[in-house]
Amino acid sequence: MRKFVSGIAAMVALSGSLGVLGATQAVAQPQGAEAAQAVQAADCVKLVETYTKRFNRYVKVKNSCARTACFSVTVAARRDPEFSIGRNKTQSFAYGGVLWTEASGVKNIDC
């Protein structure tokens, strides 16, 4: 592994002295659409409120992106349930029964 990494480092240094480094940097960085999607996925879904109704616990979330977003509800000591929400919507989701721990937030995930 060390030989491989040092070989790559030597190749990068050599290509930099030949003037090829600028081209390799452009390929390594995410291009326009990929970078925009990464930024959008970071903050699409926001938690509006958590509440209990009858025998279920609910989260109310808002998707502020122009695409369908996926998220998981963060619940202590439990597997986080995953949901998806349509574009530019506010919607409630039941994530567990009354005996479940209250949700502490939502986490944006890839669909």
PAGUBA-142230 format. One line per 5 residues: their letters; for each residue x, y, z of N, C-alpha, C, CB. Coordinates in Angstrom, 3 decimals. Glycine has a CB too. Layout:
BEGIN
A = X,Y,Z,X,Y,Z,X,Y,Z,X,Y,Z | ... .
// end
This chain:
BEGIN
MRKFV = 0.826,-1.186,0.000,0.000,0.000,0.000,0.874,1.254,0.000,-0.942,-0.005,1.208 | 1.948,1.243,0.803,2.832,2.413,0.854,3.530,2.629,-0.478,3.870,2.254,1.967 | 3.952,1.520,-1.108,4.611,1.640,-2.409,3.652,2.209,-3.442,5.144,0.276,-2.875 | 2.406,1.790,-3.378,1.403,2.275,-4.318,1.185,3.778,-4.141,0.078,1.516,-4.131 | 1.035,4.216,-2.892,0.811,5.640,-2.611,2.019,6.468,-3.010,0.497,5.856,-1.125 .
SGIAA = 3.229,5.978,-2.702,4.425,6.736,-3.081,4.590,6.758,-4.597,5.678,6.135,-2.420 | 4.190,5.689,-5.277,4.238,5.662,-6.740,3.284,6.677,-7.342,3.907,4.266,-7.259 | 2.096,6.781,-6.775,1.116,7.775,-7.244,1.635,9.181,-6.989,-0.254,7.575,-6.545 | 2.225,9.406,-5.818,2.761,10.733,-5.497,3.871,11.114,-6.465,3.286,10.770,-4.053 | 4.732,10.165,-6.803,5.810,10.441,-7.754,5.248,10.743,-9.134,6.780,9.255,-7.828 .
MVALS = 4.208,10.014,-9.533,3.602,10.247,-10.838,2.948,11.630,-10.902,2.568,9.157,-11.145 | 2.291,12.039,-9.824,1.671,13.365,-9.780,2.735,14.448,-9.835,0.812,13.526,-8.512 | 3.822,14.256,-9.100,4.903,15.245,-9.116,5.522,15.350,-10.504,5.981,14.881,-8.084 | 5.716,14.220,-11.147,6.281,14.210,-12.495,5.340,14.876,-13.493,6.582,12.776,-12.934 | 4.056,14.570,-13.399,3.110,15.165,-14.342,2.963,16.660,-14.089,1.743,14.474,-14.240 .
GSLGV = 3.159,17.093,-12.852,3.108,18.521,-12.547,4.258,19.267,-13.180,3.117,18.743,-11.050 | 5.432,18.641,-13.215,6.580,19.297,-13.832,6.452,19.338,-15.347,7.867,18.588,-13.439 | 5.651,18.448,-15.911,5.447,18.435,-17.359,4.282,19.327,-17.792,5.205,17.014,-17.832 | 3.569,19.894,-16.847,2.461,20.777,-17.188,1.140,20.053,-17.391,2.793,21.539,-18.418 | 1.056,18.799,-17.006,-0.170,18.028,-17.179,-1.042,18.120,-15.926,0.159,16.557,-17.498 .
LGATQ = -0.504,18.620,-14.840,-1.209,18.653,-13.566,-2.505,19.439,-13.644,-0.324,19.241,-12.503 | -2.529,20.528,-14.380,-3.746,21.320,-14.494,-4.901,20.515,-15.054,-3.502,22.525,-15.360 | -4.640,19.654,-16.014,-5.692,18.833,-16.608,-6.176,17.773,-15.626,-5.190,18.170,-17.894 | -5.276,17.195,-14.832,-5.706,16.171,-13.886,-6.512,16.784,-12.754,-4.502,15.418,-13.326 | -6.226,17.999,-12.368,-7.002,18.642,-11.319,-8.422,18.912,-11.781,-6.336,19.939,-10.884 .
AVAQP = -8.602,19.298,-13.009,-9.937,19.581,-13.515,-10.797,18.322,-13.533,-9.856,20.182,-14.914 | -10.202,17.180,-13.787,-10.949,15.932,-13.815,-11.287,15.488,-12.398,-10.154,14.839,-14.544 | -10.404,15.743,-11.440,-10.609,15.277,-10.075,-11.715,16.040,-9.358,-9.327,15.394,-9.296 | -11.940,17.292,-9.692,-12.958,18.077,-9.019,-14.326,17.793,-9.623,-12.632,19.571,-9.105 | -15.388,17.795,-8.797,-16.716,17.551,-9.340,-17.137,18.678,-10.270,-17.732,17.390,-8.213 .
QGAEA = -17.798,18.314,-11.348,-18.244,19.293,-12.325,-19.549,19.929,-11.862,-18.417,18.642,-13.711 | -20.051,20.894,-12.605,-21.194,21.717,-12.226,-22.403,20.974,-11.695,-21.608,22.499,-13.372 | -22.962,20.039,-12.449,-24.185,19.357,-12.032,-23.946,18.477,-10.809,-24.736,18.516,-13.178 | -22.800,17.785,-10.765,-22.498,16.919,-9.625,-22.320,17.742,-8.355,-21.234,16.088,-9.898 | -21.632,18.849,-8.448,-21.414,19.695,-7.277,-22.729,20.287,-6.792,-20.415,20.815,-7.598 .
AQAVQ = -23.592,20.689,-7.714,-24.880,21.265,-7.334,-25.752,20.232,-6.630,-25.606,21.815,-8.566 | -25.744,18.978,-7.098,-26.529,17.935,-6.462,-26.018,17.639,-5.062,-26.509,16.673,-7.302 | -24.710,17.652,-4.874,-24.141,17.390,-3.552,-24.559,18.469,-2.565,-22.609,17.308,-3.629 | -24.588,19.709,-3.003,-25.003,20.807,-2.126,-26.492,20.705,-1.835,-24.673,22.176,-2.762 | -27.309,20.360,-2.835,-28.746,20.244,-2.631,-29.077,19.118,-1.665,-29.451,20.017,-3.958 .
AADCV = -28.388,17.993,-1.760,-28.677,16.854,-0.898,-28.379,17.169,0.558,-27.878,15.642,-1.341 | -27.515,18.118,0.800,-27.108,18.426,2.165,-28.234,19.029,2.993,-25.938,19.367,2.147 | -29.053,19.896,2.421,-30.032,20.624,3.230,-31.428,20.667,2.631,-29.560,22.013,3.446 | -31.863,19.623,1.964,-33.194,19.640,1.355,-34.298,19.541,2.401,-33.328,18.499,0.356 | -34.190,18.583,3.302,-35.269,18.294,4.246,-34.962,18.922,5.600,-35.473,16.771,4.395 .
KLVET = -35.926,19.683,6.114,-35.803,20.318,7.434,-36.932,19.827,8.334,-35.833,21.876,7.314 | -36.629,19.622,9.608,-37.627,19.216,10.593,-38.447,20.432,11.003,-36.956,18.560,11.832 | -39.771,20.339,10.864,-40.660,21.424,11.271,-41.101,21.209,12.710,-41.888,21.516,10.335 | -41.610,19.992,13.028,-42.025,19.682,14.395,-42.144,18.179,14.592,-43.359,20.367,14.724 | -42.131,17.768,15.858,-42.439,16.388,16.225,-43.663,16.440,17.123,-41.220,15.677,16.941 .
YTKRF = -44.554,15.466,16.971,-45.752,15.452,17.799,-46.289,14.034,17.925,-46.826,16.382,17.216 | -47.194,13.842,18.908,-47.844,12.562,19.133,-49.330,12.737,18.869,-47.584,12.036,20.579 | -49.897,11.812,18.100,-51.324,11.858,17.796,-51.862,10.444,17.946,-51.597,12.429,16.352 | -52.848,10.285,18.806,-53.406,8.979,19.151,-52.295,8.058,19.651,-54.127,8.349,17.931 | -51.971,7.014,18.927,-50.970,6.059,19.401,-49.699,6.061,18.565,-51.552,4.677,19.415 .
NRYVK = -49.455,7.120,17.829,-48.274,7.194,16.967,-47.477,8.466,17.219,-48.683,7.121,15.500 | -46.181,8.377,16.935,-45.316,9.560,16.951,-45.106,9.997,15.507,-43.938,9.265,17.666 | -45.152,11.301,15.281,-45.035,11.858,13.936,-43.918,12.890,13.870,-46.360,12.487,13.499 | -43.359,13.042,12.675,-42.482,14.169,12.374,-43.103,14.916,11.205,-41.010,13.698,12.045 | -43.051,16.219,11.274,-43.508,17.050,10.165,-42.261,17.671,9.561,-44.551,18.153,10.631 .
VKNSC = -42.045,17.422,8.262,-40.836,17.888,7.593,-41.201,18.699,6.357,-39.933,16.702,7.211 | -40.250,19.526,5.938,-40.438,20.344,4.745,-39.283,20.094,3.790,-40.539,21.852,5.106 | -39.612,19.804,2.525,-38.613,19.651,1.473,-38.597,20.950,0.679,-38.921,18.410,0.546 | -37.484,21.649,0.689,-37.382,22.930,-0.012,-36.671,22.803,-1.352,-36.656,23.937,0.853 | -36.399,21.573,-1.795,-35.714,21.358,-3.074,-36.721,21.051,-4.176,-34.689,20.210,-2.956 .
ARTAC = -36.284,21.220,-5.410,-37.132,20.977,-6.576,-37.006,19.538,-7.063,-36.772,21.944,-7.704 | -36.726,18.608,-6.166,-36.644,17.190,-6.502,-37.068,16.385,-5.282,-35.201,16.795,-6.962 | -37.392,15.123,-5.502,-37.747,14.239,-4.397,-36.519,14.022,-3.522,-38.302,12.882,-4.921 | -36.705,14.097,-2.216,-35.590,13.938,-1.286,-35.876,12.779,-0.337,-35.344,15.246,-0.491 | -34.830,12.127,0.107,-34.939,11.033,1.069,-34.294,11.464,2.384,-34.270,9.733,0.521 .
FSVTV = -34.847,10.964,3.484,-34.320,11.319,4.797,-34.603,10.193,5.772,-34.929,12.646,5.303 | -33.909,10.218,6.895,-34.181,9.273,7.975,-34.445,10.065,9.244,-32.996,8.273,8.173 | -35.297,9.515,10.087,-35.641,10.148,11.361,-34.688,9.603,12.412,-37.144,9.885,11.760 | -34.003,10.488,13.130,-33.038,10.077,14.142,-33.765,9.770,15.450,-31.964,11.174,14.358 | -33.724,8.502,15.853,-34.369,8.050,17.082,-33.315,7.319,17.901,-35.612,7.127,16.786 .
AARRD = -33.151,7.707,19.166,-32.138,7.092,20.018,-32.462,5.619,20.259,-32.032,7.841,21.358 | -31.425,4.791,20.227,-31.501,3.360,20.543,-32.426,2.579,19.617,-31.960,3.182,21.961 | -32.685,3.090,18.433,-33.515,2.387,17.449,-32.894,2.543,16.068,-34.976,2.928,17.458 | -33.290,1.672,15.148,-32.888,1.819,13.749,-33.654,3.004,13.181,-33.162,0.505,12.919 | -32.964,3.897,12.504,-33.598,5.109,11.985,-34.490,4.776,10.793,-32.534,6.149,11.582 .
PEFSI = -35.809,5.026,10.898,-36.699,4.770,9.765,-36.438,5.755,8.626,-38.166,4.854,10.208 | -36.531,5.264,7.383,-36.245,6.093,6.210,-37.527,6.399,5.446,-35.230,5.394,5.286 | -37.607,7.617,4.909,-38.769,8.069,4.154,-38.309,8.886,2.960,-39.723,8.897,5.045 | -39.241,9.136,2.026,-38.972,10.071,0.935,-40.146,11.039,0.847,-38.753,9.318,-0.426 | -39.854,12.246,0.387,-40.863,13.295,0.295,-40.747,13.959,-1.071,-40.698,14.341,1.441 .
GRNKT = -41.888,14.309,-1.645,-41.919,14.945,-2.960,-41.331,16.341,-2.933,-43.335,15.001,-3.478 | -41.127,16.882,-4.111,-40.482,18.190,-4.225,-41.381,19.316,-3.715,-40.094,18.457,-5.673 | -40.744,20.255,-3.021,-41.395,21.459,-2.490,-42.674,21.139,-1.714,-41.716,22.417,-3.626 | -42.591,20.211,-0.772,-43.745,19.775,0.009,-43.468,19.866,1.495,-44.133,18.353,-0.360 | -44.544,19.999,2.266,-44.496,19.835,3.711,-45.429,18.681,4.036,-44.904,21.161,4.479 .
QSFAY = -44.931,17.691,4.796,-45.708,16.477,5.019,-45.351,15.868,6.370,-45.468,15.459,3.886 | -46.318,15.140,6.964,-46.092,14.437,8.225,-45.905,12.948,7.969,-47.263,14.671,9.198 | -45.038,12.329,8.777,-44.752,10.902,8.660,-44.815,10.272,10.044,-43.363,10.658,8.004 | -45.493,9.119,10.155,-45.513,8.356,11.404,-44.269,7.481,11.434,-46.820,7.492,11.534 | -43.467,7.610,12.483,-42.219,6.838,12.538,-42.215,5.795,13.632,-41.055,7.758,12.734 .
GGVLW = -43.204,5.770,14.515,-43.225,4.761,15.562,-44.413,4.936,16.484,-41.946,4.806,16.358 | -44.513,4.021,17.441,-45.603,4.071,18.399,-45.308,5.020,19.550,-45.885,2.691,18.933 | -46.277,5.155,20.438,-46.155,6.072,21.572,-45.010,5.671,22.488,-47.461,6.118,22.362 | -44.700,4.392,22.571,-43.638,3.925,23.458,-42.240,4.184,22.902,-43.808,2.453,23.722 | -42.134,4.603,21.650,-40.833,4.921,21.059,-40.289,6.209,21.661,-40.943,5.050,19.522 .
TEASG = -38.966,6.335,21.651,-38.310,7.570,22.063,-38.633,8.658,21.049,-36.772,7.373,22.199 | -38.780,9.881,21.523,-39.083,10.986,20.606,-37.901,11.248,19.675,-39.436,12.270,21.396 | -38.202,11.621,18.452,-37.169,11.889,17.444,-36.342,13.104,17.841,-37.804,12.110,16.056 | -35.050,13.038,17.538,-34.175,14.169,17.852,-33.818,14.974,16.614,-32.907,13.678,18.525 | -34.245,14.515,15.440,-33.955,15.261,14.220,-34.128,14.397,12.988,-32.547,15.821,14.265 .
VKNID = -33.799,14.981,11.833,-33.821,14.242,10.571,-32.455,14.352,9.923,-34.932,14.777,9.618 | -32.129,13.329,9.129,-30.844,13.274,8.458,-31.098,13.071,6.972,-29.945,12.141,9.041 | -30.574,13.941,6.120,-30.716,13.795,4.676,-29.857,12.634,4.202,-30.324,15.101,3.943 | -30.426,11.767,3.363,-29.704,10.620,2.821,-29.915,10.562,1.312,-30.169,9.298,3.494 | -29.128,9.728,0.641,-29.292,9.536,-0.801,-30.470,8.615,-1.074,-28.004,8.961,-1.428 .
C = -31.175,8.880,-2.153,-32.318,8.034,-2.543,-31.844,6.810,-3.295,-33.317,8.823,-3.406 .
// end
